[in-house]
Amino acid sequence: MKKTVLVLLGLLLVFSALAIAQGYETMPADAKIIPLGQADTPYADAQPGVRGGIFYCATISNPKKWNDVTAHETSTTQYTGLMLEGLISTNPVTVAIEPELAKSWDVSEDGLTITFHLRQGLKWSDGEPFTADDVIFSFNDLYLNEDVETDTRDILVLPDDSYPVVTKIDDYTVQVTTSVVFRPILNSMGANILPKHALAQYVHKLNPDVPVGTFNSAWGLDTDPSELVGMGPFIVESYTPDQNVIMRRNPYYYHYDPNGVQLPYFDKYVVLTVASQDVSLLKFRNGELDALGIRAADVPILKSEEAQKDFTVLVNPDLPNYGTSWIGINEDIGLAEGTHDNERALFRTRDFRAALAHLVDKQAIIDSLFNGLAVPQWSPVSYLSPFYAGRDYYGGPVTEKDAVIFEYSLDKAAELLDGIGIVDRDGDGWRDYEDGTRVEIELNTNAGNTVREGVCLIVADRAAKIGLKLNFVPVDFNTLVNKLFASTGELIVLGLTGGPEPNNGANVYKSDGGLHFWHYSAADNPTEVEKKIDELLNAGVSTLDNDKAFEIYKEYQITLAKDDLGLVYTVNSAFTYAYYNKLGNGNLSSPVATPGGGGLADICYFK
Amino acid sequence: MITYIVRRTLYMLPLLIIVSLISFLLIYIMPGDYLTRAQMNPQVTQETLAQMRAAYGLDQSVLVQYWLWLKQIILHGNFGMSFETMRPVFWTLFMGGRLMWTIIVSLSTMLLTWMISIPLGIYSATHQYKPSDHILTFFGFLGLSIPNFFFALVLLWLLVAVVHVGPNLGISGLFSNYYAQQPWSLAKFGNLLWHIWPAWLVIGTSGMAGLIRYMRGSLLDTLSLQYVQTARAKGLPERTVIYKHAVRNAINPLVSMLGMSLPGLVSGSLITAIVLNLPTVERAFFSALQMQDQYVIMGGLLFFSLFLLLGNLIADIMLAWVDPRIRYS
């Protein structure tokens, strides 16, 4: 009897030891230390924190799958992005590239080879070791595998249409070789690394027993969450449709704070699916959410409760979010059908586009549609990018010294229109073409987007003041996109997402780009200006020197804004965020990273 | 009667096929398709898009696509896949207990609405033109006129900004943050009731006006008939006249209305469900509509149409069952 008890006690000790042994016994030598609270680092304004607590934030739609490689939209990648990491990452405060799964890298003299040295001794969330095999698997068997349906392959393509060659040197060293110098390749190598031991079974190339394309359905919503494996701070634990996604801490996450405490601080990260933004605002006010990305219209309501309910409303009217908002002028209208000759000639005249730029009353848009919380835009590159031409040098402060501004001026617009022969010829108050027909241009945007509709109304109103007739017709989003791609629209107000890398817009601004929707015919017949822009974009990726690239991209942005004017930019919403004061390090929130957006998920904590 | 039911059931099949064909054509006429949004992504090339189009079968003619879809259903019972989740259509629509929650919310709302409306309608009829009748009618129409989404939002706002309910009780969704992660218990059930009652109030009040007026009108018609006068002349107590004779006949048209509410059990009050964050089948369907996830849309439409036809059939059967004067050949 005594012996049985002793044996049982022994077993109990062994099992509890195994349970406690979940996670690293000691901090790995190659762990990434986040220098929270240390002076002269990007985290000088942060504090090291304590572990514990459940974090709640909200999102609008349900995830569609847990497969990061085949995901197409943010409702899915906001979760898969938290479960995975890449070789490099961008710092959530400075946007600079920094080591992540790779602790360092060397670039060869000719710039064609990058050798990554991986962190050693790291484990996946299920305890399996992380090695170069996982990196090779992710690139060669997933991203570059034609059977796998992924958007990432398009980011990896080189200017000569070839792909980088990724080879294993040893268990912790990986080499990437490109055929031409391609500056953004380092950024592209930041793609998430997937676990070979968990996913190889779904790839036909490695497991001929499964049909081709099985990976495209792998890790769907019906997968048992215990099968999901990653290197990121949180792993999905459960999913209830239209209610929430609950994520648990990854016991083998390799980020540590300066006190040797393993990150993330939160025990759990819960994202509530709240379809209505009005309701998520109410839930925030009710204390059910710890942080929320708010709209400009919500700011006054929250400001009045800020002190009483102990939360902070972060408002920076001078800091815009990523992305571009513009009026697209279709220079190919009627080209295929042989119609709309007057409009086409007009839209192709640079001075008409300049006149339109002078008609955009950006201040009125900012004041009436954004409550003053928006920033005028002039460049295709986002304000936050270190390549933004409003800076003096790469990553430098924004001075807007070289900004190309078309100030709101009815007189200048009228003067430009007079100069190209668009005047009122029959005395009815509206300007006409040279042949006497009245100028009537259709202005479209997607119905339901009240801000864009407001922009159209303001522009049409100002145009009417100088006798230019713009007819505003809101249409359904898909119809709008069709007009864009079929070159049947005239003026279209829309927007595109943005990021820190200017080359990500190459598809839009290159004369043969697939999204060069305002002038598709340029692929066969680019104008001089468009040729110059192509040259600049090609040059921008051919140098590895960021400072040289900055000068090239500066010229590109100024040329685009001043001479090309294919798109007339409007305004970009300013960054607004709200979080409860018990959330430590929430003060680092910016358009680059927020606790609810995932970028600060590992370093936020409850005080 | 049996032959009538069998014949009606057989009619459903060709009806459903016609509904499916019209729906498929309508989806095709909708501008763009599932991949239109992907086109706006600056980082996706035309080659990738063409590849995806072929993989999803979106590059074939509409009739070919329809025929392939129909063939899959008839031969394999395969209703297709959702492009978004890469999972079967009905799994996507019903997953995570959506169907169960939809029926729970709708059924409880319907029961409550009927249980309150019928007695109120009877009261209204027996106290015709008295002040109480007018007040009931007024509130009924008030509930009908206020748009549901607005009512739901105002209700939630009242709970947060005026009553200050706090995160322990929570608003919208099925459970508060705490109870969502706990196993079932009496307290969790109480929390569920706290989260569902706004749905009862919002959806119920819009349905009540109609029911009350129907009951009232039907009963008034019945009360004016001769046999009621005879019953009173016989010396029967008023209560027996009303409940045993008049109501039992007046309720016939409402019984067939009950059958017609069957489709409303699985589809209905979408916007209220969005505001109150209830996981219903219609929300999954709406999400598929927005993304033009065509096979989910088709599956959903077939499902709702089936319930509509079933509801019609049940309404007719119940009418025949309740009213001996009605007999189908």
Interface residues (C-beta under 8 A of the other chain):
Chain A: I54 Y56 S61 N62 K64 K65 T70 H72 E73 E149 D151 R153 D154 I155 V157 G213 N216 S217 G220 L221 D222 Y239 T240 P241 D242 Q243 N244 I246 V270 L272 T273 V274 A275 S276 D278 V279 L282 K283 R285 N286 G287 E288 D476 N478 T479 V481 N482 F485 L496 T497 N504 G505 A506 N507 V508 G514 L515
Chain B: M30 P31 G32 T36 R37 A38 Q39 M40 N41 P42 Q43 V44 T45 Q46 T48 Q51 M52 A55 E84 T85 M86 R87 W91 M95 G96 G97 R98 L153 L156 W157 L159 V160 A161 H164 V165 G166 P167 G170 I171 S172 G173 L174 F175 S176 N177 A180 Q181 I274 V275 N277 L278 P279 T280 R283 A284 S287 Q292
